Amino acid sequence: MTATKYTSFMGEALELANAAISVGEVPVGAVVVKNDQIIGRGHNRTRIDHDPTAHAEIVAIREATQLLGKDRLDNCDLWVTLEPCTMCAGAIAHARLRRLYYGAEDSKGGAVDSGVQFFESPTCHHKPEVYAGLEEEKSAKLLLDFFRSRRD
């Protein structure tokens, strides 16, 4: 993968995270990519949709599955600004995503390299390749600034 594509996909996820801020949501953005094309986009929408499952990853996965007209995202990759939670890791496994690229670690709610390490569970039916720490500083700063502004 070229550096330009990497920058483009994670850059799009970061733009979506910024869009989440503009509607009062926690700044997490995600894109699903197939054949070097973005086929699903999402940012957190839990508050505006009144839906606790509307995490960025789920929103992007839903858009991609609707576009492809199937429930499996074989040969697709997910780029997300924050380490996925248990719910999102389950959706990633069920969708059969090939690769997961994520930015900031989530020591409290993450379930990939932190917490329950969902993909390492013997009951997990599919484990994507995982690449962590991409644009980690930018992703983490968005979250830190967002929560700092809420406390101030």
C-alpha positions as a printed Julia matrix, in Angstrom:
152×3 Matrix{Float64}:
   0.0     0.0    0.0
   1.36    3.4   -0.89
   1.78    6.16   1.66
  -0.74    8.26  -0.3
  -3.49    5.66   0.09
  -2.7     5.25   3.79
  -2.86    9.0    4.29
  -6.07    9.24   2.3
  -7.97    6.49   4.16
  -6.9     7.5    7.66
  -7.28   11.14   6.66
 -10.9    10.48   5.7
 -11.49    8.72   9.03
 -10.03   11.75  10.83
 -12.27   14.11   8.84
 -15.27   12.02   9.87
 -14.13   12.2   13.49
 -14.07   15.99  13.16
 -17.57   15.87  11.67
 -18.71   14.0   14.77
 -17.52   16.88  16.93
 -19.61   19.34  14.93
 -22.78   17.42  15.91
 -21.78   16.91  19.55
 -20.62   13.31  19.21
 -17.44   11.7   20.5
 -14.88   12.17  17.7
 -14.44    8.74  16.16
 -14.47    8.21  12.4
 -14.27    5.09  10.26
 -14.14    4.03   6.62
 -14.51    0.66   4.91
 -12.26    0.19   1.89
 -12.51   -2.34  -0.95
 -10.19   -2.36  -3.96
  -8.67    0.95  -2.82
 -12.09    2.65  -2.83
 -14.03    3.84   0.19
 -17.38    2.04   0.21
 -18.57    2.92   3.71
 -18.16    5.97   5.93
 -19.23    6.62   9.47
 -18.73    8.67  12.58
 -20.23    8.22  16.0
 -23.98    8.9   15.89
 -25.17    7.45  19.21
 -26.66   10.7   20.52
 -28.14   12.1   17.33
 -29.64    8.74  16.34
 -30.62    7.77  19.92
 -28.9     4.47  19.16
 -26.2     3.01  21.43
 -25.02    0.79  18.56
 -24.33    3.71  16.19
 -20.56    3.7   16.68
 -18.45    4.9   13.75
 -17.41    1.36  12.82
 -20.99    0.05  12.82
 -22.21    3.0   10.74
 -19.44    2.45   8.15
 -20.01   -1.32   8.08
 -23.77   -0.83   7.57
 -23.19    1.56   4.68
 -20.7    -0.82   3.03
 -22.94   -3.89   3.38
 -25.89   -1.96   1.95
 -23.78   -0.81  -1.0
 -22.56   -4.35  -1.72
 -25.93   -5.93  -0.97
 -24.48   -8.59   1.3
 -23.67   -9.17   4.95
 -20.02  -10.13   4.48
 -17.25   -7.69   3.68
 -14.7   -10.16   2.35
 -11.56   -8.5    1.01
 -12.49   -5.23   2.71
 -10.53   -3.25   5.28
 -11.68   -0.99   8.11
  -9.82    2.2    9.04
 -10.9     3.76  12.34
  -9.45    6.48  14.54
  -9.93    4.62  17.85
  -9.38    1.03  18.95
 -12.76   -0.72  18.57
 -14.86   -1.71  21.58
 -16.18   -5.23  22.13
 -19.39   -4.57  20.19
 -17.5    -3.21  17.2
 -14.9    -5.99  17.32
 -17.79   -8.47  17.17
 -19.24   -6.67  14.15
 -15.81   -6.67  12.47
 -15.55  -10.43  12.99
 -19.12  -11.11  11.81
 -18.59   -8.95   8.72
 -15.4   -10.92   7.99
 -13.33   -7.8    7.4
  -9.86   -8.66   6.14
  -7.85   -5.97   7.94
  -8.35   -3.49  10.75
  -6.27   -0.32  10.91
  -6.78    1.9   13.94
  -5.32    5.07  15.42
  -5.47    5.64  19.16
  -5.47    2.92  21.76
  -8.47    2.83  24.1
  -7.24    1.43  27.4
 -10.71    1.74  28.99
 -13.07    0.6   26.26
 -10.91   -1.0   23.61
 -11.25   -4.72  22.91
  -8.6    -5.43  20.29
  -5.22   -4.92  21.97
  -6.68   -3.68  25.27
  -9.34   -5.12  27.55
 -10.84   -8.43  26.49
  -8.73   -8.76  23.32
 -11.77  -10.08  21.48
  -9.98  -11.48  18.44
  -7.85  -13.72  20.68
 -10.92  -15.4   22.18
 -11.42  -19.05  21.18
 -15.07  -18.22  20.47
 -14.16  -15.56  17.88
 -14.92  -17.0   14.44
 -12.82  -14.58  12.39
  -9.71  -12.56  13.17
  -8.69   -9.74  10.84
  -5.1    -8.64  10.43
  -4.67   -5.75  12.89
  -2.47   -2.68  12.42
  -2.48   -0.28  15.38
  -1.14    3.19  16.04
  -1.78    4.79  12.64
  -2.11    8.56  13.06
  -2.26    7.78  16.77
  -1.27   11.27  17.92
  -3.88   13.04  15.77
  -6.59   10.57  16.77
  -5.76   10.81  20.48
  -5.57   14.62  20.38
  -9.08   14.87  18.93
 -10.42   12.78  21.8
  -8.4    14.56  24.51
  -9.42   18.0   23.23
 -13.07   16.94  22.95
 -13.3    15.63  26.51
 -11.25   18.55  27.88
 -13.73   20.98  26.29
 -16.6    19.09  27.94
 -15.0    19.43  31.37
 -14.17   23.15  30.98
